[in-house]
Every structure is written in C-alpha cells, then in structure tokens.
Amino acid sequence: MSASGDDSQPFRVLIVGAGVAGLEGALALRDLAGDAVGLTLLSPAEEFVYRPMSVREPFAYSGADHYPLAPIARDLGAELVKDALSWVDTDARLVHTEGGAALSYDALLLALGATAHARYAHALTIDAAHMDETLHGLIEDVEGGYIESLAFVVPAPMAWPMPIYELALMTAGRAYDMNIALPVTVITPEDAPLAIFGQEASAAVSRLLADAGVTTILSSYAEIPEEGRVLLTPGDRELRFARIIALPELAGPAVRGLPAGEHGFIPVDQHSKVREVERVYAAGDAVDFAVKHGGVSSQQADVAAEAIAALAGIPVDPKPFDPVVHGILLTGGSPKYLTAHITGGHGSSSTISDTPTWEPASKIAAKYLAPYLQERAERGPAARRGGEDDG
C-alpha cells in the first residue's frame, strides 16, 4: 500500500538536484521500489558533469565527462523539471521553484550540493567546474620555469582536501619532468596529509609527498593578507611564495522553510532525514556531515532511499549511515587507491593500494551510479552524449 494514502497513484518522490547524490538516490529508489514510486528530478542544469577527474585538465589530459540529464531521466522513468529550488512548504508538502511552479511530494530528497566561496582574496582559488581555465596558465608558467615557489593552501573549515594533494604531486612531477627546480609546499590544518583516510594511508601519502619533494606544513591555519604572503598560526610564522593556490570554503544552501545548521548546512539524522520536519531527506555536500566527498554523498543518498522506500510501504529495513570512503589519489604517475571507515570524523581500517579495492574502480565509488555510468561508457560516446545509441 502506498503511504500517500492513494493506492491508484505511485508514491511521489521529488529529488532536488541531479549531481552525484541526486542521481544515486534516484537509481537506488528505482531499484528498491520500482514503479511503486513516481520520480521527479528538479534541476536547473541540463547535464551531469563528472567532476573528480577535473584536476587533470590543466595538465593537458582529457576533461570531465558530461552526461545529458534527459536520457538519464528516461532510463529512470522520471520526470525531469528544469528549474531551481526557491523554498519548501513542509506543511503543504510543496516545493516552490524559482520559475514559479509548485511541485507536490510524498517524500522529498534534497541533493543540492554546497556553495564554494574564495576564502582568500590574495590566492588563486580552485574550482572543479573551471579547473583548466583557472590553472592552465599557471601550469604553463611552471613548465616555462617562471615560478620560483608555489604553495597549496587548505583553509579551515576545509572542503574535501584530496585535490590539493593531487595538484601538488602533479605540479611537482611536471616541474621534475621539465628539469625545473620548483619548491612546492602544502599548508593544511590537518594533523597529517589526508588524515581522513587514517594512519596507514596518511603515512603512505606523506612518503609520496616527500619523495616528490613536496614540503607539508601540518596543523597550521593560514591567512593571506597580501599577494605572496602567508601568515601561519599557531607559531606566528610568515612565509613568502611566488604563487598561492587555495581550496575554497563551503557553505550550505540555507533552504527557506527548513532548519539550517552552522554555515547553512542542513542537519540530518542517521537515516538522512532532515531534523524537525517530516518526509524530507537530504544527502551530499549540503548536509552537516563534515566530510564532503562524492562517495560519501552517494552513501547518504542510499540511506535516504532506503528510508523513503520504507515510507512508501516497500518491505525494506533502512540501515543507518555508516560511511566508508574510497578515494583515488592522482599523482601524475600511478594512482593510489585509499579506503577508510570513518568514525568520529577520522579514518579507521585504513588501507592504501596500487590496485583498486572496490568495483567498479571509479573516482566516485557509488553503489548504483558508478556501474550505471560505466555501462553508459561501454555503450560508447553517443550514449554519454545522449545520442542515437542511448536507446
């Protein structure tokens, strides 16, 4: 029986956002509940962009893959609405859009992502959506020997730190290949490089950085009061660099009609249900879980999908969120495969390997989305673009 109270209609699930968490949640719901749920995807975008590989773009590797959303929605049997969220009326179970529409739901899954802001006015802030545009000129200057020193800075509170280490390793490797002596430094508030992956993996990453000639300054908070000048605390140290690259800081969406936690992130419980409201769930970078990572976002979406399926009357025993993070560290040489179970914001059961320890071995280890994208890739470029081979 549908929990909407109408046996003739499927349980209406509205998913806001069509990134990793949104698509993973939709795929999970279709697998768990089949036609018992009616899916609607609300997104202002026309395509899903696979961002994790974008760090390679400034080094003349191929760019991120783009997947039109319309064919994906067809595969899911979902209605695709091209619009953006304005606010949520939880009493009436309505999502109001910026275009003026009011979309009803029996359950709502918010997969909005976070907003990235430049933390430092006097540093070059990386952006996964514009990685090549932002860093292409800098890499050309590295190759030309025009940069005397380079710093990569992780602000606090930090976004997902992996790209900073990838960029540091790949930049140091490119300078080495060009026989250029380039001091590269990573400055981070972490107590160890990629500490989220636990002691074993972090120690291995530390060795990789040292072997590449990358200096790491740990447990340090940076301010950049002017171009080329970095002030560190604790210790009141001052350092100078020719160029400074920084991660952005993230803020939550602060959705009108919903509770908002610190910095606008959405507070959720262990089943990804938004606290203090009914039938509303959230997953991905928009929620108040500290680790912002595509694989973690997909696990949050899976947890939400199970809870929504149970709400729809499907015989599912919803499991609580118990995150395991998989990461591929791009080094400029052979990649490294890292895995950790996250407890208390830190990694345990830490492993690092030269070969994949999960399948498919994609940058985002998502239960449903990863094999779905792999299957599309195996069908060729037309399937990726949504062309004739897309069915």
C-alpha positions as CSV (number, residue, x, y, z in Angstrom):
1,M,0.0,0.0,0.0
2,S,1.3,3.5,-0.9
3,A,1.9,5.7,2.2
4,S,0.5,8.5,0.2
5,G,-2.9,7.1,1.0
6,D,-3.9,6.6,-2.6
7,D,-3.5,3.0,-3.9
8,S,-4.1,4.1,-7.5
9,Q,-1.1,6.5,-7.6
10,P,2.6,5.8,-7.0
11,F,4.3,7.3,-4.0
12,R,5.6,10.7,-5.3
13,V,9.3,11.3,-4.6
14,L,10.7,14.7,-5.6
15,I,14.5,14.8,-5.8
16,V,16.0,18.3,-5.9
17,G,19.4,18.3,-7.6
18,A,20.9,16.0,-10.2
19,G,24.5,15.6,-9.1
20,V,26.0,12.5,-7.5
21,A,23.7,12.4,-4.5
22,G,20.6,13.1,-6.6
23,L,21.2,10.6,-9.3
24,E,22.4,7.9,-6.8
25,G,19.2,8.4,-4.8
26,A,17.0,8.2,-7.9
27,L,18.8,5.0,-9.1
28,A,18.6,3.5,-5.6
29,L,14.8,4.2,-5.3
30,R,14.1,2.8,-8.7
31,D,16.0,-0.4,-7.7
32,L,14.3,-0.6,-4.3
33,A,10.8,0.4,-5.1
34,G,10.4,0.0,-8.9
35,D,7.2,1.5,-10.2
36,A,5.7,1.9,-6.7
37,V,7.4,5.3,-6.6
38,G,7.0,8.1,-9.1
39,L,10.2,10.1,-9.5
40,T,10.6,13.7,-10.4
41,L,14.1,15.3,-10.8
42,L,14.3,19.1,-10.3
43,S,17.5,20.6,-11.6
44,P,18.5,23.9,-13.3
45,A,21.3,22.0,-15.1
46,E,20.9,20.2,-18.4
47,E,23.7,17.7,-17.8
48,F,25.6,15.8,-15.1
49,V,29.3,16.6,-15.1
50,Y,31.7,14.0,-13.6
51,R,33.9,16.5,-11.8
52,P,36.5,14.4,-9.8
53,M,38.8,14.0,-12.8
54,S,38.9,17.7,-13.5
55,V,42.2,18.1,-11.6
56,R,43.9,16.6,-14.6
57,E,42.6,19.1,-17.1
58,P,45.3,21.8,-16.6
59,F,48.0,19.1,-17.4
60,A,46.5,18.5,-20.9
61,Y,44.6,15.4,-20.0
62,S,41.0,14.9,-21.2
63,G,38.3,16.9,-19.4
64,A,35.4,15.8,-17.3
65,D,32.7,13.6,-18.9
66,H,29.4,15.3,-19.5
67,Y,26.1,13.3,-19.4
68,P,22.8,15.0,-20.6
69,L,20.2,14.6,-17.9
70,A,17.2,13.9,-20.3
71,P,18.4,10.4,-21.3
72,I,19.2,9.6,-17.7
73,A,15.7,10.6,-16.6
74,R,14.3,8.4,-19.4
75,D,16.3,5.5,-18.1
76,L,14.9,6.1,-14.6
77,G,11.3,6.6,-15.8
78,A,11.5,10.0,-14.1
79,E,10.0,13.4,-14.9
80,L,12.8,16.0,-15.4
81,V,11.9,19.6,-14.5
82,K,14.4,22.2,-15.5
83,D,14.1,24.8,-12.7
84,A,15.7,25.7,-9.4
85,L,14.5,25.4,-5.8
86,S,13.2,28.5,-4.2
87,W,11.7,27.3,-0.9
88,V,9.9,24.4,0.8
89,D,6.5,24.4,2.4
90,T,6.7,21.3,4.6
91,D,3.1,21.6,5.9
92,A,1.6,21.5,2.4
93,R,4.4,19.2,1.1
94,L,5.2,21.6,-1.7
95,V,8.5,22.7,-3.3
96,H,8.3,26.2,-4.8
97,T,10.7,26.8,-7.7
98,E,12.4,30.0,-8.9
99,G,10.3,29.7,-12.0
100,G,7.1,30.0,-10.0
101,A,6.0,26.3,-10.1
102,A,4.7,24.4,-7.0
103,L,5.7,20.7,-7.0
104,S,4.0,18.4,-4.6
105,Y,5.7,15.4,-3.0
106,D,5.0,12.5,-0.6
107,A,8.8,12.4,0.2
108,L,11.4,15.0,-0.7
109,L,15.2,14.3,-1.2
110,L,17.4,17.4,-1.3
111,A,20.7,16.9,-3.1
112,L,21.6,20.5,-3.5
113,G,25.4,20.5,-3.0
114,A,27.3,23.2,-1.3
115,T,28.3,26.7,-2.5
116,A,32.0,27.3,-2.9
117,H,33.5,30.7,-1.9
118,A,37.0,32.0,-2.2
119,R,38.5,32.1,1.4
120,Y,41.4,34.2,0.4
121,A,41.3,37.4,-1.7
122,H,45.1,37.1,-2.5
123,A,45.2,33.5,-3.6
124,L,44.1,31.7,-6.7
125,T,41.1,29.6,-5.6
126,I,40.5,26.3,-7.5
127,D,37.0,25.4,-8.7
128,A,36.2,21.9,-10.1
129,A,33.9,23.4,-12.7
130,H,36.7,25.7,-14.1
131,M,39.9,23.8,-13.2
132,D,41.6,24.2,-16.6
133,E,40.5,27.8,-17.0
134,T,41.9,28.6,-13.5
135,L,45.2,26.7,-13.6
136,H,46.2,26.3,-17.2
137,G,48.2,29.4,-17.3
138,L,49.9,28.6,-14.0
139,I,51.0,25.2,-15.3
140,E,52.4,26.8,-18.4
141,D,54.4,29.1,-16.2
142,V,55.7,26.1,-14.2
143,E,56.7,24.5,-17.5
144,G,58.5,27.7,-18.6
145,G,60.4,28.0,-15.3
146,Y,58.7,31.3,-14.5
147,I,57.6,30.4,-10.9
148,E,60.1,30.4,-8.1
149,S,57.9,28.8,-5.4
150,L,54.4,27.5,-5.1
151,A,52.1,27.0,-2.1
152,F,48.9,24.9,-1.9
153,V,46.7,26.0,1.0
154,V,43.8,24.2,2.7
155,P,41.6,26.6,4.6
156,A,39.6,25.8,7.7
157,P,36.9,24.6,7.8
158,M,38.1,22.6,4.9
159,A,36.4,21.3,1.8
160,W,37.5,17.8,0.5
161,P,41.3,18.1,0.6
162,M,42.2,15.5,-2.0
163,P,42.5,17.9,-5.0
164,I,45.2,19.9,-3.2
165,Y,47.4,16.9,-2.8
166,E,46.8,15.8,-6.3
167,L,47.6,19.2,-7.7
168,A,50.8,19.4,-5.6
169,L,52.0,16.0,-6.7
170,M,51.2,16.5,-10.3
171,T,52.7,20.0,-10.4
172,A,55.9,18.8,-8.7
173,G,56.1,15.9,-11.1
174,R,55.6,18.2,-14.1
175,A,58.4,20.5,-12.9
176,Y,60.7,17.5,-12.3
177,D,60.0,16.2,-15.9
178,M,61.0,19.6,-17.2
179,N,64.2,19.7,-15.1
180,I,62.9,22.7,-13.2
181,A,63.7,23.2,-9.5
182,L,60.4,24.3,-8.0
183,P,59.8,24.3,-4.2
184,V,56.2,23.1,-3.6
185,T,54.5,23.4,-0.2
186,V,51.2,22.2,1.1
187,I,49.8,24.1,4.1
188,T,46.9,22.4,5.9
189,P,45.1,22.4,9.3
190,E,45.1,18.5,9.1
191,D,47.4,16.8,11.6
192,A,48.6,14.5,8.8
193,P,48.1,14.6,5.0
194,L,44.7,13.2,4.1
195,A,44.2,12.3,7.7
196,I,40.6,11.4,6.9
197,F,41.9,8.1,5.5
198,G,43.5,7.1,8.7
199,Q,47.1,6.5,9.9
200,E,48.3,3.8,7.4
201,A,47.1,5.6,4.3
202,S,48.1,9.1,5.5
203,A,51.6,7.8,6.3
204,A,51.9,6.5,2.8
205,V,50.7,9.8,1.3
206,S,53.3,11.6,3.4
207,R,56.0,9.4,1.9
208,L,54.7,10.1,-1.6
209,L,54.8,13.8,-1.0
210,A,58.3,13.7,0.5
211,D,59.6,11.6,-2.5
212,A,58.1,14.2,-4.8
213,G,59.9,17.0,-3.0
214,V,56.7,18.5,-1.6
215,T,57.0,20.1,1.8
216,T,54.0,19.8,4.1
217,I,53.2,22.2,6.9
218,L,50.6,20.5,9.2
219,S,48.2,21.6,11.9
220,S,48.5,25.2,10.6
221,Y,45.9,27.8,9.9
222,A,46.8,30.2,7.1
223,E,45.9,33.8,6.5
224,I,47.0,35.6,3.3
225,P,46.9,39.3,3.9
226,E,48.5,40.2,0.6
227,E,49.8,38.6,-2.5
228,G,52.6,36.1,-1.9
229,R,52.5,36.5,1.9
230,V,51.2,33.7,4.2
231,L,50.8,34.1,8.0
232,L,50.6,30.8,10.0
233,T,49.1,30.1,13.4
234,P,49.9,28.8,15.8
235,G,53.5,30.0,15.9
236,D,53.0,33.4,14.2
237,R,55.2,32.3,11.2
238,E,55.4,34.3,8.0
239,L,56.2,32.7,4.7
240,R,56.6,34.0,1.1
241,F,55.6,32.3,-2.1
242,A,55.6,33.4,-5.7
243,R,52.2,31.8,-6.3
244,I,49.5,30.6,-3.8
245,I,46.7,28.1,-4.7
246,A,43.9,27.5,-2.3
247,L,40.8,25.3,-1.8
248,P,37.5,27.2,-1.5
249,E,35.5,27.2,1.7
250,L,32.0,25.7,1.5
251,A,28.6,27.0,2.7
252,G,25.3,25.2,2.9
253,P,22.2,26.2,1.0
254,A,20.2,27.5,4.0
255,V,16.9,26.5,2.4
256,R,13.9,28.7,3.3
257,G,11.3,26.6,5.1
258,L,13.9,24.1,6.5
259,P,16.1,24.1,9.6
260,A,19.7,25.2,8.9
261,G,22.8,24.3,10.9
262,E,26.1,26.0,11.1
263,H,27.2,27.8,7.9
264,G,23.8,27.0,6.3
265,F,24.2,23.2,6.2
266,I,21.1,21.0,6.5
267,P,21.0,19.0,9.8
268,V,20.2,15.3,9.2
269,D,19.9,12.2,11.4
270,Q,21.5,8.8,10.8
271,H,18.9,8.0,8.1
272,S,19.5,11.2,6.2
273,K,16.1,12.6,7.4
274,V,16.1,16.4,7.9
275,R,15.7,17.1,11.6
276,E,12.5,18.6,12.9
277,V,10.5,18.0,9.7
278,E,8.7,15.0,8.2
279,R,9.1,13.3,4.9
280,V,12.2,15.4,3.9
281,Y,15.6,13.9,3.5
282,A,19.0,15.4,2.4
283,A,22.2,14.0,1.1
284,G,25.5,15.2,-0.2
285,D,27.6,18.3,0.4
286,A,24.6,20.3,1.6
287,V,24.2,18.3,4.8
288,D,26.0,18.9,8.1
289,F,28.4,15.9,7.9
290,A,31.9,17.2,7.9
291,V,33.3,15.0,5.1
292,K,32.4,16.4,1.7
293,H,33.1,13.7,-0.9
294,G,31.2,12.1,-3.8
295,G,31.4,8.6,-2.4
296,V,30.1,9.7,1.0
297,S,27.3,11.7,-0.7
298,S,26.2,8.6,-2.6
299,Q,26.1,6.6,0.7
300,Q,24.0,9.3,2.3
301,A,21.6,9.1,-0.8
302,D,21.4,5.3,-0.4
303,V,20.5,5.6,3.2
304,A,17.8,8.2,2.3
305,A,16.5,6.0,-0.5
306,E,16.0,3.1,1.9
307,A,14.1,5.2,4.4
308,I,11.9,6.7,1.6
309,A,11.2,3.3,0.2
310,A,10.1,2.1,3.6
311,L,7.9,5.2,4.0
312,A,6.4,4.2,0.6
313,G,5.4,0.8,2.0
314,I,8.2,-1.2,0.5
315,P,9.5,-4.0,2.8
316,V,12.9,-2.5,3.4
317,D,14.8,-2.4,6.6
318,P,16.5,1.0,6.5
319,K,20.2,1.0,7.6
320,P,21.8,3.9,9.3
321,F,24.6,5.9,7.8
322,D,27.9,4.2,8.3
323,P,30.4,5.8,6.0
324,V,33.2,4.1,4.2
325,V,35.3,6.4,2.0
326,H,37.1,5.3,-1.1
327,G,39.5,7.6,-2.9
328,I,41.7,7.5,-5.9
329,L,44.8,9.8,-5.4
330,L,46.0,11.0,-8.8
331,T,49.8,11.5,-8.6
332,G,50.9,12.2,-12.1
333,G,52.2,8.6,-12.2
334,S,50.4,5.5,-11.0
335,P,47.3,6.4,-9.0
336,K,46.9,5.2,-5.4
337,Y,43.7,3.6,-4.0
338,L,42.7,4.6,-0.5
339,T,39.9,3.3,1.7
340,A,38.9,4.1,5.3
341,H,35.9,3.6,7.5
342,I,35.0,7.0,9.0
343,T,34.3,7.2,12.7
344,G,34.2,10.5,14.6
345,G,35.5,12.4,11.6
346,H,38.6,10.3,11.3
347,G,39.5,7.2,9.3
348,S,39.9,3.8,10.7
349,S,40.6,0.4,9.0
350,S,42.9,2.4,6.8
351,T,44.3,0.9,3.6
352,I,46.3,2.2,0.6
353,S,47.0,0.1,-2.5
354,D,48.5,0.3,-6.0
355,T,45.4,-1.6,-7.3
356,P,41.7,-1.0,-6.8
357,T,40.0,-2.5,-3.8
358,W,36.4,-1.8,-5.0
359,E,34.4,-2.3,-8.2
360,P,33.9,-0.5,-10.5
361,A,37.2,1.3,-9.6
362,S,35.8,4.8,-10.3
363,K,36.8,8.1,-8.7
364,I,33.3,8.2,-7.1
365,A,32.5,4.8,-5.5
366,A,28.7,4.9,-5.7
367,K,26.7,1.7,-5.4
368,Y,24.3,2.5,-8.2
369,L,25.7,5.5,-10.1
370,A,29.2,4.1,-10.7
371,P,28.0,0.9,-12.6
372,Y,25.4,2.9,-14.4
373,L,27.9,5.4,-15.7
374,Q,30.3,2.5,-16.6
375,E,27.6,0.8,-18.6
376,R,26.9,4.0,-20.5
377,A,30.6,4.4,-21.2
378,E,30.8,0.9,-22.6
379,R,28.0,1.8,-25.0
380,G,30.3,4.5,-26.5
381,P,30.4,8.3,-26.8
382,A,26.9,8.5,-28.2
383,A,25.4,7.1,-25.0
384,R,27.4,9.6,-23.0
385,R,26.0,12.4,-25.1
386,G,22.5,11.0,-25.2
387,G,22.6,10.3,-28.9
388,E,21.2,7.6,-31.0
389,D,22.9,4.7,-29.2
390,D,21.2,5.8,-26.0
391,G,18.1,3.8,-26.5
